[in-house]
Amino acid sequence: MTVIHSAEFAQEGRELKGSIPLSQLSRLSDLLANTSGEVAWHIESGVDELQRPWLYLEVKGTLQLICQRGLTAAPWQLHAETVLTQFATEEQIDDAEAHDEDLEGILIDPELDIEALVEDEILLALPVALTHDVCGGDDALAKLASDKPNPFAALAQLNDGSKK
C-alpha cells in the first residue's frame, strides 16, 4: 500500500508510478468478469497559480467487464486522467467548484492511500452498461434497426397519395 501526505507531495512537485493487481481492488471485483491482470497508474503533482496543491492521476489497463447483453467477459480499455485540486475544508471545495465547474476538488489528506484513489478513479470511469460485438453490440443493433421496415412508411405513402 502506497500512502502519501497529499499536500506535501504536491508542494514538493513529486511523481510516482506503479501498478496494482485487479485482485486487490475489492470494491471493483463485483463489476468484473474476472480479476486477472493489473492497472498501471502515474501520479504527478504541483501547485497552481492560486497556490493550491494539485494531483494529476492517470490510470491505464484492460479490464474484463461483464457484457450486459450476453453476460460474458468483454475486454474494456481503461484510460482515465484527472486533476484533483486540494483544499483544507469542504466549504473551500464547494466555493471553488461553484466558480469553476470543471474543477475536481479533494480534501488534503495526510495519509492518502494511492490504491484507494486509483480504485475510485476506475469506478468513476466505468461505463454504465457495456455491450460488445461478440454478443451483438452497437453495430449489430444498428443493422437490426436498418433491416426493420419503418412503421411510418405506410403513412407517408398515404399522405403522398392524398396530395395528387
N, C-alpha and C positions, 0 to 999 in steps of 0.2 A: 504494500500500500504506500503510495506516494502522497505526502502531506506537505503543504507549504503555508506560509503566512502570506495571504494573497496580496496585501498592500506592500509589505516589504519586498516581496518577489517583484512586484511591478516597479517600485521605486528604484530597485537595482537594475531594472531592464533585463531580467534573466530570461532564459529559454530552457525548455525541457522537451524531450521526445521519449516516446515509449510505446508499448503495445500491451493490450490486455486480452487474455483469452476470453472468448464469449461465455465460457462456462462459469466465469467468476462474476458475471453481471446478472445477479439473481432477479432483479426487477424486470429484466428483459427476457429471461428464459422462457416464460409462458407465451411470448409472442413469436418465438422462433420455431421453425420446423425441427432444427437441431442446433446444438450449441458448439459445434465444431468450428474451428478457426479462431481468428482474433481480429481486433480492430487496432489500427495504428493511430496514435494521437500526437499532436505537436502543440505546445503552448508557448506563446511569446508574451511579452509584457512591456509596459511603459507607462508614461504619464502624459495626459493630453494637455492642450493649451490652457485649460482651466485648472491644471494641477490635480486632476482626478486620475487615480491609478486605473489601468485597464488591463484586461487579459484577452488575448486573441487565442481562440481554440479552434483547431482543425482536427476532424476525425474522419478516417477513411477505412473502408473494409467492405467485404462481401458478406451479407447476411442471408441466411436461408429462412425466408419468411414463409408463411402459410398462404397459398393462393386461396382466395375467398370463393372462387368458382369450383375448383377441383379438389380443394383441401389437400393439396400436395405441396411439396417443397418447391419454392420458387426463388432463384437467386436474385438478390437486390443489391445494387451498388450504392453504398453509403458514401457520401462526401458532404460533410456538414462543416460550415465555418461560421463563427460568431465572434463578435467583440463584446465583452462584458465590462461595462464601466462600474467601478466600485464606489460605494458610498458607506458612510458610517451609520445612517439610520434609514428606516423605511420611508420616512417623510421626505428625506432628500431624494430618494429614488423616485417617489411619486411626483415630486415637483419637477425633477429633471425630465422624466418621461412625459409629463404634461406639456413641456416646452419642445420636446424632440420625440416625435412618435416612433422614430427608428432606433432610438437608444434602448439598449437592454441593460438594466441595472441589476447589480447583486450587492449584497452586504459584504463589507470587508470581513474576512474570516481568518483568524489567526491559526486555524487548523483546517484549511481547505483540503478535502480529500479529492485528489485529481481523478481517481477512478469513478467516484460518485458523480463528479462534474461531467465526465465523459459519458457515463450512462444516462444522465439527464439529457445531454445533447442528442444522443441517439434516440431516446424516447420521443423527443420533440420532432425529430426529423422523419420518423417512420410514416409511411403512407397510411391513410385511414383504412383503405381496403385495397389489397394488391390482387391483380389478376395477371396471368401471363399467357403467352401464345400456346404453350403446350395444352392448356385447358381451354383454349379458345378465348384469349384475351381481347383487347380492344380491336385488333384487326378483324377477328372473327365476328365480333358484334357488328362492325361496320358492314361486312359482307352480308351478314344475315339481314340487316336493315335494308340494304340496297336490293336484295332479292325479293323482298316482300312487296306486293303491289301497294301503291299509295291508295288508301281508302277514300281520299278526296278526289281522285282522278275521275271517277264517275260523275261527281258533282260538277267538275269543271267541264266535262263533255256536255252535260245537260245545260249548263249556263251558256256554252258556245252555241248550242242549237237554238236557244231562245233568242239570240241576237240576230239571226239570219232573217 
